[in-house]
Amino acid sequence: MGFQMGFRMKKEPVLSALERAYQTHRSASEVLHHSDRGSQYAAQKHQKKLVEYGMKVSMSRKRNCYDNVCIESFHSILKKELVYLEHFKTREEYISFTWSSTA
């Protein structure tokens, strides 16, 4: 797993999260990378990294919001049971807590 926070939805945080995931799990034999069709995931630089890392690419279908229902449901539960029960003063505090909780 890899994640990164940013103030805007740009490709840099996505690339950073991808790098973190790769460094953490590079020994896995086969990795499936699923995303929606956001411009940050479709960016050439991101797509090239996926190929370089040997990841199998999966993107949701056009105009089909149901492709990501499982992961959206998981994120909802994760937020309710982990994130929303805590109060954070800074983004750094949240990132530190989240990263230590997923390790």
C-alpha positions as CSV (number, residue, x, y, z in Angstrom):
1,M,0.0,0.0,0.0
2,G,1.2,3.5,-0.7
3,F,-0.5,6.8,-0.1
4,Q,0.3,10.5,-0.2
5,M,-1.6,13.6,0.6
6,G,-1.6,16.8,-1.4
7,F,-3.5,20.0,-1.4
8,R,-4.7,19.5,-5.0
9,M,-5.4,16.4,-7.2
10,K,-2.2,16.4,-9.2
11,K,0.0,13.7,-10.5
12,E,2.9,14.3,-8.1
13,P,1.2,12.9,-4.9
14,V,0.0,9.9,-7.0
15,L,3.5,9.3,-8.3
16,S,4.8,9.6,-4.7
17,A,2.3,7.1,-3.4
18,L,3.1,4.7,-6.3
19,E,6.8,4.9,-5.4
20,R,6.1,4.3,-1.7
21,A,3.9,1.2,-2.6
22,Y,6.6,-0.1,-4.9
23,Q,9.4,0.3,-2.4
24,T,7.3,-1.4,0.3
25,H,6.0,-4.3,-1.8
26,R,8.5,-4.8,-4.7
27,S,9.0,-8.4,-3.7
28,A,5.4,-9.3,-4.6
29,S,5.2,-11.5,-7.6
30,E,2.3,-9.8,-9.3
31,V,0.7,-6.5,-8.4
32,L,-2.6,-5.2,-9.7
33,H,-2.9,-1.4,-9.8
34,H,-6.5,-0.3,-10.1
35,S,-7.6,3.3,-10.4
36,D,-10.3,5.5,-11.7
37,R,-9.8,7.5,-14.9
38,G,-8.5,10.6,-13.3
39,S,-5.9,12.6,-15.2
40,Q,-3.3,12.0,-12.6
41,Y,-3.6,8.2,-13.2
42,A,-3.8,8.5,-16.9
43,A,-0.7,10.8,-17.1
44,Q,2.1,9.4,-19.2
45,K,4.6,9.6,-16.4
46,H,2.4,7.5,-14.2
47,Q,1.6,5.0,-16.8
48,K,5.4,4.6,-17.6
49,K,6.1,4.0,-14.0
50,L,3.5,1.2,-13.8
51,V,5.1,-0.5,-16.8
52,E,8.6,0.0,-15.4
53,Y,7.5,-1.6,-12.1
54,G,5.8,-4.5,-13.9
55,M,2.4,-3.8,-12.5
56,K,-0.8,-5.0,-14.1
57,V,-2.9,-2.0,-14.9
58,S,-6.7,-1.8,-14.3
59,M,-8.8,1.3,-14.8
60,S,-12.5,1.7,-14.2
61,R,-14.7,1.8,-17.3
62,K,-15.8,5.1,-18.8
63,R,-19.0,6.4,-17.2
64,N,-19.3,3.5,-14.8
65,C,-19.1,4.7,-11.2
66,Y,-19.8,1.2,-10.0
67,D,-16.3,-0.1,-10.8
68,N,-14.8,1.3,-7.6
69,V,-17.7,0.4,-5.3
70,C,-15.7,-2.2,-3.3
71,I,-12.8,0.1,-2.5
72,E,-15.0,3.1,-1.9
73,S,-16.9,1.0,0.6
74,F,-13.7,-0.2,2.3
75,H,-12.4,3.5,2.5
76,S,-15.8,4.4,4.1
77,I,-15.4,1.8,6.8
78,L,-11.7,2.7,7.3
79,K,-12.6,6.3,7.9
80,K,-15.4,5.5,10.3
81,E,-13.4,3.1,12.4
82,L,-10.0,4.6,12.3
83,V,-9.8,8.2,11.0
84,Y,-13.0,9.8,12.3
85,L,-12.4,8.6,15.9
86,E,-9.3,10.6,16.2
87,H,-8.7,14.4,16.2
88,F,-5.6,15.7,14.5
89,K,-4.1,19.2,14.9
90,T,-1.9,19.0,11.7
91,R,-1.7,17.1,8.5
92,E,1.7,15.7,9.6
93,E,0.1,14.3,12.7
94,Y,-2.6,12.6,10.6
95,I,-0.1,11.2,8.2
96,S,2.1,9.9,11.0
97,F,-0.9,8.2,12.6
98,T,-2.3,6.8,9.4
99,W,1.1,5.4,8.3
100,S,1.8,3.8,11.7
101,S,-1.7,2.3,11.7
102,T,-1.3,0.6,8.3
103,A,2.2,-0.8,8.9
